[in-house]
């Protein structure tokens, strides 16, 4: 174990923020991609701990160097570069480029085509890439058919068309015959029936298949929840049917919020003209049932399995402490939405058992809102689509711009709504519903509900001039201001549209990482996977059984893909990497410390 002086001096230079020395020792050492990514990780950690943003420039520099090297390497030998992404680097603790890039959040490196090739292999698992999507989707419904599909024995499968002629001629006839004889021996020892079930197991464990099953079951969950809210949510106690009735079940069709008088506006209610009688709907919805329905218990079990899965995700986060694991978990917006939806569901579920009509009404409202949250949660599955995934990022960025616009819009709505309402309808008896009526009055004027123009009194003409000014400001100036904010202000749309491909590739990495670590069974069947993992943990931890220890380690590390090549293959990859690294550093020094970005981010959809 000879000490690598260049590596140690390089790490010392990075930790002490001696960037020039770090570049010097980095250029002298080996494993330049791994070293550059580690420097990126260290600089970002230093920037976070010291709150010094100058470290981010150094992190960006080394990330660019790593991206340039992998780009050169990929152009030289695609197959070797793809394998090198998940190859263990013994000099850096058997870590891989992929693992360090994830830890450093090196988005530019992760979106490189070589890493994306690895992600495509991981996404399909051991399923042959030549299998069409139609056959895979068909096999998810007819699981028996998946046993007849073609599979790989290794994760990163070589592509003959990507090999160089020299590499192809180096394969001798002797080695080919040895490989063929070995395959024949293995095929004889393993029966066809065993191979068939092994193929089904490989199919189910593929992240893409997990994604499809989670998509199917999430749609079923939304359908059950929707049916429960619309047709199967009944009280468990006797309640008067005229309390907490549907919106259309109103005693006064003109105004169901305040006492009716001639000076109040007529509020159109579309439910009044519905072919169904509102009072009939209200009485039907208040029929007492002795116990909750079967669908409600199914939803409860379903949500409980989701709670178990969220706990597993939180525990399995690779952090130094539980506190950091919780912080990392809640950095993901979709995780926050999951927790919110789960908490809201249990609040509504508990309230519906309390013997008061107010709690029952609150439970129905809360569960309805919860259903809306679960529908929004389904948007996360669109990240698998290249056309829709980046649009979610655009929506998130535009919401940040929109909140300032909404503040200005509310000011103009109130500036018009309060005076015009008072001039038209006069003095009103105070009600907490009055602010809603005023906002409703001012807001819908934007979209052409110009009922105030029918008044021709003196007050009506004043309102007319207020309306002209209001429509000019809101409908013309404000709407165009909103478009200008998105297009030219923060340049949100153009900036994100330009980086659509890179955004989607990083989203794909997040999606692959999520479903790679998920159990094979979707909720609510995921409960069996959790019970199996818990059983393995107990048997391995407390009974000290070697067989179950191996099984638990194998089960826990199923989301870690690493290659350990032969020594001569690893040496060749290391030489190619060093050659590309020397070329990149030479160009870097020649241009005075400026990198020319030649990375090709073109990629076909997944």
N, C-alpha and C positions, 0 to 999 in steps of 0.2 A: 504494500500500500504506500507507494511513493507519493509524497506531498506535491500537489500541483501548485507551484508557486504563483503562476500567472492567474489561476482561478482565485486563490486566496487574496492576492493583491487587488484583483478586480472587485471582489466583494467588499474589501476594505475601502476601496475608492468610492464605491457606490454609497456605502453606509455613511461615509464622511463627506459626501457631496463633492468629491473631486472628479468632476465630469471628464476633464481632459485626461487624467490618469486612468479613469475607468475605460475610456475609449482606447487608450493605448494598450492596456492589459487585456482588454476584450479582443483586440485585433491579434494579439499574440497567442491567445489561448485557443482551445478546441471547443466543439459544441457551441458554436456562436449563436445559433438560434435560441437554444435553451438558456444560455447566459444572458442574452438580450431580453428575453421574456422575464427572467428573474430580476434583472435590473428594473424593468418596467414595474414589476410587482413591488419591489422595495421602494422605489421612488414614490409610487402612489400611496403606499403605507406611510412613508415619511411626510408626504404632503398632508395626509389626513391627520396624523398625530401632532404635527407642528403647526398646522394651519398655514403653511407656507406654499403658495401656489407656484412658486418658481420650480418646485420639484416636478410639477406636471409637464413642464417643457422638456426636462430630461427624460421623463417617462415616455413622452411622445416620440422623442428622438430614438430611443432604443426600440420602441415598438415599430417604428418605421424601418429601422435596420433589420429587424427580424422579418418584417413583411417583404422587404426587398430580397433578402436571402432566399426565403421560401419561394418567392416568385421566380428567381433565377433557377433554383433547384427544380421547380415544377416544369419549367420550360426545357430543362436538360433531360430529366428522367421522371416522368409522371408517376410511374409505379413505385419507384424507390422513395419519392417525396411523400406519396400518400401513406406508405408504410411507416416512414420516419415520423409522421405526425403522432402516432400512438406507439412509438418505439420507446422502450425504457432507456433512459440515459443514466447509466450507473454512476457517472461522475457527479450527478446531482440527485442522489438519493432515489434512483429508479423512478424518477418522475418522467412524465412525457410532455412534449410540447403542448399537447392539447390540455392537459391538466393545469399546467402553469399559465397558459393563456386564459383559461377560465378563471383561475384564482386572481389573475391580474386584470380581469375584465378588459382584455385587449381586443376590442371590437374590430379594429382594422385587421388584425391577424386572423381572428375567427371567421371573418367574412371572406377570407382568401379562398380561392377555388380548391386548393389542395385540402384545406380543412373541410370545405363543403362536400368534397368527394367522400371523405371519411364519414361525415354526418349522413350522407345518403346511404352508405353501407350500414351504419348503425341503425338508421331509420327503418330499413327493411330487414334488419337482423341477418339471419342466415338464409333468407329467401333469395333465390336467384334473381338478379336484377332484370333479367330478360322476361320474367313473368309479368304479364300485363296487369294493369289495375283492375280490369274487369274480373279476371280470375281470382285475384286476391279478395275483392269485395264479395264475389260469389262464394268463395270458401268461408268467409265469415258467417254466412247463413247456412251453408252446407259444410259443416266442419269436417266431415268425413272426406271431402274432396281435397282438403289441404294435405293429406298424407301422400297424395300422388304428385304434388308439385316438386319442382327441382329445388335443391338446397345446396349451400356451400358448406364445407367443413371448417373453413376459417372465415374470419370477419372480413378482412380486406382481401378481396379476390383479385387476382391479376387479370388484366385485360390484354389479350394477345395483340390487339391492334395498337395498344399504347407502348408496346415494347420496342426497343431499338433493334435494328438488325444484328448488331454485335451481341446483344443479350440473347437473342434467339439462337444464334449459331453456337453459343457457349454451352448449350444443353446437349450433352452427349447422348448417344444411343444407349449407352450402358445405364445412365441415370434414368432414362425414360423407361427402360425395361424393368429396372428396380421398382420404380413408382407403380408401374402397372401390376407387377407381381404382388406388391404390398396391398394394393387395392383389392386384388382378387382374393387374397388371404383374408382381409378384413370382411369382405362381402360374404365369404363362406361362413365365417364364425358368427356373424350377426344375421339372424334370421330375418326374413322379409317382414314378418309381423312386427318384430321389435323395431325394425327400421321405419315401418309405417307409423307406429306410435311416437317414435322419436321425431319424425317429421311434423306430426301434429303438435308436439311440444314446442319445437322450434317455431312453428307458425304462430302459436298463441303468445309466445314470449317476444315476438317482434314488436318494437315500439309502434310501428304503423298499424298493426293489427290491434294493439291496445287502444290506440287513438280511435279507430273505427268503432270498437265495442263501446268505448266511453261515449262516443257520439250517439250511437244507437240508444243506449240506455238513458242518456240525458234527455233525448227527445221523448222517450217513454215517460220519464219523470215529469217533464213539463206537461205532457198530455194528462197524466193522472192528477197532477196538482190543479190544472185548469178545470178538469171535470169536477174535482172536489170543491173548488170555490164556486163554480157555476151551478152545480146540480146536487151536491151531496153534503152541504154544510148546514146542519140542522141543530137547533138548541137541544140541550139535555134536560131543560126545565120548562115549566109553563111560563110563557111571556105573552104580554098583550101584543097583538100583531100590528098595532098602529104605532109602535115605538121602534125606532131603528129600521123603518121600512125602506124598501128601495126608493130611489130618487123619484120615480114616476108615481109612487103611491102618496100623493099629496092631496090634502083637502082643498087646497086652493091652487088651481092650475095657473093662475097668473103670477102669484108670488108665494113661494113656499118657505121664505126665510123671515119675513117681517109681516106685520099686520097689513092687510090690504086696505088701500085707500085710492082715491082717484088720482092723486098726484104721483103715484109710484109707477115706474116703468113696467111694461108687460115683458116678462122674461119667458121666452119661448122654451118649452120643454118638449123635445122630440118624443119622449116616452109616452106622452099623452095620446099621440096619434098612433101608437103601436097597436098592432092587431091583437096583442095580448092585453088583458085587463090588468092594470097595475095593482089593483087591490087584490086580485086573485093571486098574483105573483107574491105579494107580500104575505098573505095568509099561508100560502104553500110553504114559503121559506121559514115560517115559524112553527111548523108542525114539530111537536116534541118527539124525540127518539130516545129510547131507553139507554142506548150506548153509542159510542162513536162508530162510524162505519168502518168496514174492513179497509177501504182505501186510505182512511186516515191513519190506521195503524201501519199500513204499508209505507206511507210517507214518513211516519215517525221512525221506523226501522231504517229506511233509506237515509234519512238525515243523520241518524246515529252512526251509520257506516261512514258517512262523509266526515263526521267529527273524528272518527278513528283514523281516517286517511290524512286529515289535516294535522293531527297529532304526530303521525308517522313522518310526514314531511318536515315538521318542525324539529323532531328529534334527529332525523337523519341528515340535517344540515351540517356540513363540515365546518365547524367553528371551534374555537378554543373553550368556550363556556356556553352554558345554557342561555345566559342573558344575550350573548351575541347571536345565538341561534334564533332567539325570538325576534331580535332586531332585524336580522337578515330576512327572516320569514315575512315580516310585515313591510319590508321594503317593496315587495311585489304587490301591485295594485289588485291583481286578481285574488291573491290570498286575503287581502283586506275585505274584498267583496264577499268572499266565501264565509269569513267569520261573521260579517254583518248579516248575511242571509240566514246563517244557521242560528244566530242569536235571536233575530227577529222571528224566525219560525217557532222557536221554543217559547218565546214570550207570548205569541198568539195562541199556541197550543195550550199553555197553562191558563190563560185568561178564559178560554172557552169552557173550562170546567168550573169556573166560579159562578155561583147561583144568582147572578144579577144581570139584568138586561144590558146595563152599560158595559159590563165586561164582555158579554157576548158580541155586542156591536163593535167594541174595540178589537176583539179577536178577529172579526171578519175584516175589518179595515186593515189590521196589521198583516194578516195572512195574504190579503190582496196585494199590499205593497211588497210583501216578501216574494210573491210570484213574479212581480215585475223585476225584482232584483235578480231572480234566477234566470229570467229571460235575457237580461243584460249580461249575465255571467256566461251565457252561451256564446257571446261574441268572441271569447278567447279562443274558441276552436277554429275561428276563421283565420287565425295566424298561419295555418297550414297552406292557405291559398295565397299565391303571390299577388293576385289582383286585389285582394281584400285586406291582407295582413297590414301593409303599410298605411292603409286608410284608417285603421284604428289608431295608429300613432298620430296621424293628422288630426283626427277628432280630439284626441287628448290635448294636443298642442293648441288647437283652436279654441277649446274650452277655456284655456288660460287667458286667451285674448278676449273671449266673449264676455267674461265676467265683468270687465271694466266697461264694456259697451252696455251691458244690462243695467249697470248703475246709472248711467246717463239716461237710458231709455225710461227707467222708472221715474226719474225726475220730471221728464217731459210728460209722461202719462199723468202724474199727479198734478202737474201745472195746468193741464187741460181738463182732467177728469173732475177735480173738486169744484172749480168755478162753474164749469158747464152744467154739472149735475145740480148744483144749488140754484142756478138760474132757471133751469127747466122744471125741476120738481119741487123747488121751494124747501121750506123747513121740514125736516123729517124727525120722527121719534128715533132716538139713538138706539142702535142695535149693533152688536159685534159683527153682524153680516154686512153692515154698511160699507166698510173698506173694500170688501170683495166686490160689492155692486159697483163701486166707483172705479176700481181697477178693471172690472169687466167692461164697464161703459167706455173707458178710455182706450183699452187695449184693442177691442174689436173694431174701433173706428179706423185703426191702421189698415184693416183688411176690407174696408168698404161698407161696414154696417153704419150707414149715415142716417140713422133715424132722427137725429136732432134737426135735420134740415126741414122736417115737416112742421116745425113750429115757426109761426110768422109774427109773433108778438115782439115787443121791444127786446125782451130778454133773448128771444130767438135769434134776432139779428146780431146781438152781441156774441151769442154762442156761434153764430155762423162765421164771424170774423175770427173768433178763437179757433174754430175748426180749420179755417183756411191756413192760419199760421201754423197750427199743429200738424196738419197734413204736409205742409211744405217742409217743415223741419224734420218730422219723423219719417215720412214715406219717401222723401227725396234725399235730404241731407244725411240722415242717420243711416239709412240702408246703404247708400253709396260710401259712407264713412266705414261701415262694417266691411264692405268689399275691399276698400282700400287698405284697411288694417290687415286683412288676411293676405292681400297681394303685395302691398308695397311697404306697410308699416314695419312689422317684424319679419316680413318676407317668409311667412310660415309655410304657405302652400308651395311656392317655388323651391324653397330650401328642402322641404321634405320630398317633393316630387323628384328633385334631382338625385336624391340619395335613396330612392325607392328600393333599388336592388340591394343595396347594403343594409338597409333597415330590415328588409324581409329575410335576408340571410342570417342576421343576428336573431331575429324572431324565430327562425327555424331552429337555430341552435338551442334557444330556450325551450322550444317545443319538444325537440328530441331529448333534451336533458330531462324534462319533466316526465315524459312517458317512458323513458328508459328506466327510471327509478321506480315507476309505478308497478304495483302487482299486476299479474296477468288478468285477473278477473276485475270487471268493472263494478261499481256500486249498483245494487246492494250486495252482490255476490262477493265483493271484495272482503266482506267480513270473514269468509273462510280463509282467505289468504292471510289476514291478520292473525287469525287463530292458529294457523299453521306456523307462522313465523314466531308467535309467542311460545308455542309448544317447543319449537326447536331451541329457542333461547333458554327456556327453563331446563330442558334436558341437557343442553350443552354447558350451562352455567352452574347448575346446582347438582346435577348427577354426574358431571365430568365424563360423559360418554364420548369417546373419540369420534365415533361415526357421526353423531349428531353435531359435534363441533365442526367437522368438515362440511356437513350439510348446511349448517348455519352460516359459516364463512362463505361458502359458495353462494348461498341465497343472498347474503348481504352485499357481496361484491359483484353481483350480476350486472350492475350498471357501470362497471369499470372495465374498459377494453384496453389491453396493453399487448404489445408484441414483444417477444424476446427472440430476436433473430440469432442465427448462427454467428460465430465470432467473425468469420470472413465477410459475411453479408453486412454486419454492422460496421466493420472497418471500411468497407467500400462506401457505405452511406456516409460515414463520417468524413471520408476523403472528399466526396462530392460536395458535402455541406461546407467543408473548410475552403474548397476551391471557390464556391459561390460567395462565401463570406469574404474571402480575400478580394474578390472582384468588386463586391459592393463597397468594402472599406476603401479600396483604391479610388473608386469613383467618388466616394464621399469626401476623401481628402483632396482629390483633384478639383472638385467644385467648391472648395473652401467651406466644407461642413454643410453643404446643401444637398438634400436627397431629391432625386428625380423620381417621381411616382410613376412607375411603369406597371403597377399591379393590374392584372386583368380581372375585373369583377364580373365578367359576363358569365351567366349561368342559366341553364334551362330550368323551367319550373319543376318543382318536386311532384 
